[in-house]
């Protein structure tokens, strides 16, 4: 018989389509795996950067706090040297005092004539005298006001000591220096706040040595495939930060309000703000593949929230670490794999075509034998089908003949009784819970009906019990499970409807069957010794029958079959778990 050429062509096309689909799926699956691996590595790198930055920031904060403590000591020294009345202190006197104390300057701050405002009245720095109002300074003014009113500062920002407050090192509003560290002292014995300040160049130098930018540089040097690392402020990035106005009318942004806290941000896109917000809202890393200047890149955004404050002087701000890495290495790997896959497809297709050709030849030669075998098998199946139909017909006729005979003899009541029994049998078969053990199935069905009446949310799941010999008498397994469920029902009935829940699970493993019954308990439920729960007479019920007998029966039956029972209470739930060896 001639080989059907059309069938061969169709088969070849199907094989080629299957191969292309399989290899395309493998290609994309490999791509996703490589992308995910790179994303995970970038997330790990971001977490390493986070840890290094936290350690360096703690160190810089420690240095800054030491400077603050020294400023307080200098302020105490100045208090002993100055007249308590600001009008009796001169600017020249403050200049000499600054030289004597080894600081950059002193300023004396007092209430202005405009309500509660606070201004600089005297200073060793002429530019500081231009500060006639501190209300625009935000929380700095709040600190000044609290210090002058209550002699103590309570706001969360800054360093707070006895009669003293020091803000973060900052750009002076007077523009007298690039960055300075200010300390403010007031104990009520003077009519002014003593402000002492020093240039914060040393703090900045410390940050340059061990700070975030140094961590970023070292990370970039150790990972050539990382193109850029950015520390994006968790609040001000993508928005216009608060601008403060100096005494000369110029505006400046706080050191800790800068949108870019560390690193660089040259590789940017319009969607960065969206991914930035996603990482913050979900508190999960976000990784995306984009095209930048004609080459693929992977961007990973990791949110770093503010830690729970361990001390009152922490000044962390939330931020997002953005890492941009080169995606070309993955693309090159994928292209190489694609070429290999195409080669495999071609070779396998040729092999498949040759193989199918010989298969078709073999099929053609054995076609008559196959047809004959198929006909014989079909006849056998038809015979089996008729035998099954005859058996069903026989049973059906028996039921019909019985009901007809009862009806013909006028025995209507007997007929109704017979039909009722027949219907009950059918319903029982249809309603049986497919658990695998008839006794357990019947018990669960009964408890489910009881749970519905008492408005208990009853959940159950049994697996692996089909056809197993549990090695336990049905009456005993019903006693054990039934008492545990009854005990659970009694406990949850103490809760209002809607909060009553009982969970029963059963499974077999390691040649033993395990049953667990769990339910919530009252908040004040306490048992120091769980073994006391299985003693006769123990009960948490205030009324009812058979108090204190159920759990003792459970323990006795389980020990009889050399099983074990464990009790645990966790998160407001109690769980009884029994394990019984199977025979």
Beta strands, then each sheet from edge to edge (+ up, - down):
strand 1: 105-111
strand 2: 118-123
strand 3: 159-161
strand 4: 164-166
strand 5: 180-185
strand 6: 193-199
strand 7: 226-233
strand 8: 243-245
strand 9: 251-253
strand 10: 260-263
strand 11: 286-292
strand 12: 295-304
strand 13: 319-326
strand 14: 457-463
strand 15: 501-509
strand 16: 512-520
strand 17: 564-570
strand 18: 573-581
sheet 1: 2+ 1- 6+ 5- 4+ 3-
sheet 2: 10+ 7- 13+ 12- 11+
sheet 3: 8+ 9-
sheet 4: 14+ 15+ 16- 18+ 17-
end
